[in-house]
């Protein structure tokens, strides 16, 4: 099935669901092909003005759809799936964006024949710059490809084993916040050494974007690029060493591990 012919229902028009819808629109998927639900429908007025169908009732975003995206909090899953059970039909594709709920657990709550994928994008989907990790069920390769192609309109996609989904959540989804915290700190440092906040923000954001592109486009290890700007007795290596003395790398790694362990302990 061609991407632009897929009917998509998004259950949950919160931050992530809204970002996914915005990303699809930017990718050229027709607004008339997208339905989004939220209890407070007035918060989706901008989407509605763009032609997206907005519904208060979740069942109306399921009936007749090819793909249903479940973008709700994990604690809401059981009630919502009970609500949708009579609407879901064999052959429909259910994409769960929820953390901590396995394909096996979800399959117990939906009719047999509904194809369930776990998908972990991040909020950069709105700009078509997400890193999306997908765990696929044992199903037709053409279906898997279609799901991958759908999310490649929103950024980069990697298929992974389902047991890595918790790690994917921390590194890819939480990782947006971790990267933004680095950017914020660098902006604050830029202000301290003389720039206005607006100018510092532009410098830092573009510098981080450039650093990421160096890795994405060349495939080289970060240390190879770091070596290019660190000269003997230079200012770069002095700054890097001071950051390491203050625990920069270890603090980041420890933060990742704390988030990962909390996610596993909450299962």
C-alpha positions as CSV (number, residue, x, y, z in Angstrom):
1,X,0.0,0.0,0.0
2,X,1.3,3.4,-0.9
3,X,2.0,5.8,2.0
4,X,-0.2,8.6,0.7
5,X,-3.2,6.2,0.5
6,X,-3.0,5.0,4.1
7,X,-5.8,6.1,6.4
8,X,-4.3,6.9,9.8
9,X,-6.0,7.1,13.2
10,X,-4.0,8.6,16.1
11,X,-5.4,7.8,19.5
12,X,-4.1,10.6,21.8
13,X,-3.5,14.1,20.6
14,X,-1.0,15.0,23.4
15,X,2.5,16.2,22.7
16,X,3.7,13.1,21.0
17,X,0.5,12.3,19.0
18,X,0.3,15.9,17.9
19,X,3.9,15.9,16.8
20,X,3.4,12.7,14.8
21,X,0.4,14.3,13.0
22,X,2.3,17.5,12.3
23,X,5.2,15.4,10.9
24,X,2.9,13.4,8.6
25,X,1.4,16.7,7.2
26,X,4.9,18.0,6.5
27,X,5.7,14.8,4.8
28,X,2.9,15.3,2.4
29,X,0.3,12.9,3.7
30,X,-3.1,14.5,3.1
31,X,-4.9,15.9,6.1
32,X,-8.1,14.1,5.1
33,X,-6.2,10.8,5.7
34,X,-5.5,11.6,9.3
35,X,-7.8,11.4,12.3
36,X,-6.7,12.5,15.8
37,X,-8.5,12.0,19.1
38,X,-8.4,14.0,22.3
39,X,-11.0,14.6,25.0
40,X,-10.3,18.3,25.0
41,X,-10.7,18.7,21.2
42,X,-10.3,22.5,21.3
43,X,-6.6,21.9,21.9
44,X,-6.4,20.5,18.4
45,X,-8.0,23.4,16.7
46,X,-4.8,24.2,14.6
47,X,-4.8,20.6,13.3
48,X,-8.5,20.9,12.5
49,X,-7.9,24.1,10.5
50,X,-5.4,22.2,8.4
51,X,-8.0,19.7,7.5
52,X,-7.2,16.9,10.0
53,X,-10.3,15.1,11.3
54,X,-10.6,15.7,15.1
55,X,-12.7,13.4,17.2
56,X,-13.5,13.1,20.9
57,X,-14.4,9.5,20.8
58,X,-11.5,7.1,20.2
59,X,-13.6,4.5,18.4
60,X,-14.2,7.0,15.5
61,X,-10.4,7.1,14.9
62,X,-10.3,3.3,14.5
63,X,-13.2,2.3,12.3
64,X,-12.1,2.1,8.7
65,X,-8.5,3.0,9.4
66,X,-5.5,1.1,8.0
67,X,-3.1,2.1,10.7
68,X,-4.0,3.0,14.3
69,X,-1.3,4.8,16.3
70,X,-1.7,4.5,20.1
71,X,0.0,7.6,21.5
72,X,-1.3,7.5,25.1
73,X,0.3,7.0,28.5
74,X,0.9,3.3,29.5
75,X,-1.5,3.5,32.4
76,X,-4.3,4.4,30.0
77,X,-3.7,1.4,27.8
78,X,-6.0,-1.1,29.4
79,X,-9.0,1.1,29.5
80,X,-8.5,2.4,26.0
81,X,-8.0,-1.1,24.5
82,X,-11.1,-2.3,26.2
83,X,-12.9,0.6,24.6
84,X,-11.5,-0.2,21.1
85,X,-11.7,-4.0,21.3
86,X,-15.0,-4.1,19.4
87,X,-13.8,-1.6,16.8
88,X,-10.5,-3.2,15.8
89,X,-10.6,-5.7,13.0
90,X,-8.1,-8.4,11.7
91,X,-5.7,-6.9,9.3
92,X,-5.5,-3.5,10.9
93,X,-2.1,-2.4,12.0
94,X,-1.8,-1.1,15.6
95,X,1.3,0.9,16.3
96,X,2.0,1.3,20.0
97,X,4.1,4.3,21.0
98,X,3.8,3.4,24.7
99,X,6.7,2.4,26.9
100,X,6.9,-0.8,28.9
101,X,4.0,-2.7,27.3
102,X,5.1,-5.7,25.2
103,X,3.6,-6.9,21.9
104,X,2.6,-10.1,23.7
105,X,0.7,-8.1,26.4
106,X,-1.0,-5.9,23.9
107,X,-2.0,-8.9,21.7
108,X,-4.0,-10.3,24.7
109,X,-6.2,-7.1,24.6
110,X,-7.1,-6.9,20.9
111,X,-8.8,-9.2,18.5
112,X,-6.8,-11.9,16.8
113,X,-5.3,-10.8,13.5
114,X,-4.6,-7.2,14.5
115,X,-0.9,-6.6,13.7
116,X,0.9,-4.9,16.6
117,X,4.2,-3.0,16.3
118,X,6.0,-1.2,19.0
119,X,7.3,2.2,17.7
120,X,9.5,4.6,19.6
121,X,9.9,8.0,17.9
122,X,10.9,11.2,19.6
123,X,9.3,14.7,19.5
124,X,11.4,15.7,16.5
125,X,8.9,13.8,14.4
126,X,7.1,17.2,14.0
127,X,10.1,18.4,12.0
128,X,10.7,15.1,10.2
129,X,13.9,14.6,12.2
130,X,13.0,11.8,14.5
131,X,15.1,8.8,15.4
132,X,12.4,6.1,15.4
133,X,13.0,2.6,16.7
134,X,10.6,-0.1,15.6
135,X,10.0,-3.6,17.0
136,X,8.1,-5.7,14.5
137,X,5.9,-8.8,15.0
138,X,6.5,-12.0,13.0
139,X,4.4,-10.9,10.0
140,X,4.6,-10.3,6.3
141,X,7.8,-8.4,5.2
142,X,5.7,-6.1,3.0
143,X,3.8,-5.0,6.1
144,X,7.0,-4.3,8.0
145,X,8.3,-2.4,5.1
146,X,5.2,-0.3,4.9
147,X,5.5,0.6,8.6
148,X,9.1,1.5,8.1
149,X,8.4,3.6,5.1
150,X,5.7,5.4,7.0
151,X,8.0,6.5,9.7
152,X,10.9,7.2,7.4
153,X,8.8,10.2,6.3
154,X,9.4,11.5,9.8
155,X,13.2,10.9,10.0
156,X,15.4,7.9,10.4
157,X,14.2,4.4,11.2
158,X,16.0,1.4,12.7
159,X,14.3,-1.9,13.3
160,X,15.4,-3.5,16.6
161,X,14.6,-6.6,18.7
162,X,11.8,-5.9,21.1
163,X,14.0,-6.5,24.2
164,X,15.9,-3.3,23.3
165,X,12.8,-1.1,23.3
166,X,13.4,0.1,26.9
167,X,17.0,1.1,25.9
168,X,15.6,2.7,22.7
169,X,13.2,4.8,24.8
170,X,16.0,6.1,27.0
171,X,18.6,6.8,24.3
172,X,16.3,8.0,21.5
173,X,13.2,9.5,23.2
174,X,14.6,10.7,26.5
175,X,17.7,11.5,24.6
176,X,16.1,14.6,23.1
177,X,15.8,16.1,26.6
178,X,19.4,15.1,27.5
179,X,20.7,16.8,24.3
180,X,18.6,19.9,24.9
181,X,19.9,20.1,28.5
182,X,23.5,20.2,27.0
183,X,22.4,22.9,24.6
184,X,20.9,24.9,27.4
185,X,24.0,24.7,29.5
186,X,26.2,25.7,26.5
187,X,24.0,28.7,25.9
188,X,24.4,29.8,29.6
189,X,28.1,29.4,29.2
190,X,28.0,31.5,26.1
191,X,26.2,34.3,27.9
192,X,28.8,34.2,30.7
193,X,31.6,34.7,28.1
194,X,30.0,37.6,26.5
195,X,27.2,36.8,24.0
196,X,23.6,37.8,24.3
197,X,21.2,34.9,24.9
198,X,19.6,34.9,21.4
199,X,23.0,34.9,19.6
200,X,24.4,32.2,22.0
201,X,21.4,30.0,21.3
202,X,21.9,30.3,17.5
203,X,25.6,29.5,17.8
204,X,25.1,26.5,20.0
205,X,22.1,25.1,18.1
206,X,23.9,25.3,14.8
207,X,27.1,23.9,16.3
208,X,25.3,20.9,17.7
209,X,23.5,20.4,14.4
210,X,26.8,20.5,12.6
211,X,28.4,18.0,15.0
212,X,25.5,15.6,14.5
213,X,25.7,15.8,10.7
214,X,29.4,15.1,10.9
215,X,28.7,11.8,12.5
216,X,25.6,11.0,10.4
217,X,27.1,11.8,7.1
218,X,30.6,10.4,7.6
219,X,29.9,7.5,10.0
220,X,33.1,8.3,11.8
221,X,33.4,7.9,15.6
222,X,33.1,11.2,17.5
223,X,36.6,11.0,18.8
224,X,37.9,11.1,15.2
225,X,36.2,14.5,14.8
226,X,37.3,15.7,18.2
227,X,40.9,15.0,17.3
228,X,40.6,17.4,14.4
229,X,40.0,20.3,16.7
230,X,42.2,19.4,19.7
231,X,45.8,20.7,19.3
232,X,48.7,20.2,21.8
233,X,48.4,22.6,24.7
234,X,45.3,24.1,22.9
235,X,42.1,25.6,24.3
236,X,39.8,22.8,23.2
237,X,41.6,20.0,25.0
238,X,41.9,22.2,28.1
239,X,38.1,22.7,28.1
240,X,37.4,19.0,27.4
241,X,39.7,17.8,30.2
242,X,38.1,20.2,32.7
243,X,34.6,18.9,31.7
244,X,35.8,15.3,32.2
245,X,37.4,16.3,35.6
246,X,33.9,17.6,36.6
247,X,32.3,14.3,35.5
248,X,30.7,15.3,32.2
249,X,30.7,11.9,30.5
250,X,30.2,9.8,33.6
251,X,27.2,12.1,34.6
252,X,25.6,11.6,31.2
253,X,26.1,7.8,31.3
254,X,24.8,7.6,34.9
255,X,21.7,9.6,33.9
256,X,21.0,7.2,31.0
257,X,21.3,4.2,33.4
258,X,19.1,5.8,36.0
259,X,16.4,6.4,33.4
260,X,16.8,2.9,32.0
261,X,16.6,1.3,35.5
262,X,13.6,3.3,36.5
263,X,11.8,2.3,33.3
264,X,12.5,-1.4,33.9
265,X,11.6,-1.2,37.6
266,X,8.2,0.4,36.7
267,X,7.2,-2.6,34.6
